[in-house]
Amino acid sequence: MTEVKGFKHVGLLTKKKDQSFDDFVEYWKEIHTAITLKLPGLRAYVLNPIDRRVYPDSPIDGFSELWFDSLEDAVAAFDSPIGKAAFIDVPNFVDAVAVTYVTEIKKL
């Protein structure tokens, strides 16, 4: 069995209170993603909106996964002009965000 490790930045997102869930997802998918995909060193980007049919009372509305080769690459990406633009854009569709860095370990 092969072990594969991946480093990622995970953001837990809570939408703006005055915004519909569909508008939150649309902004995230179209506007914020267009900025995020330009981050230097980004290997993959996954959006995970919470399925409101299954989890209507979830305290978060979605979470993002941004894959990098290392913590240093993630820090450099968010210190870049694109990273700063992404940070500035967050309040346009999110009231609260909690960020963590994780190492995912897969057994294949």
Secondary structure as UniProt FT lines:
FT   STRAND          3..15
FT   TURN            17..18
FT   HELIX           21..27
FT   HELIX           28..32
FT   HELIX           33..36
FT   TURN            37..38
FT   TURN            40..41
FT   STRAND          44..49
FT   TURN            52..54
FT   TURN            56..57
FT   STRAND          62..68
FT   HELIX           71..79
FT   HELIX           81..89
FT   HELIX           90..92
FT   STRAND          94..107
//
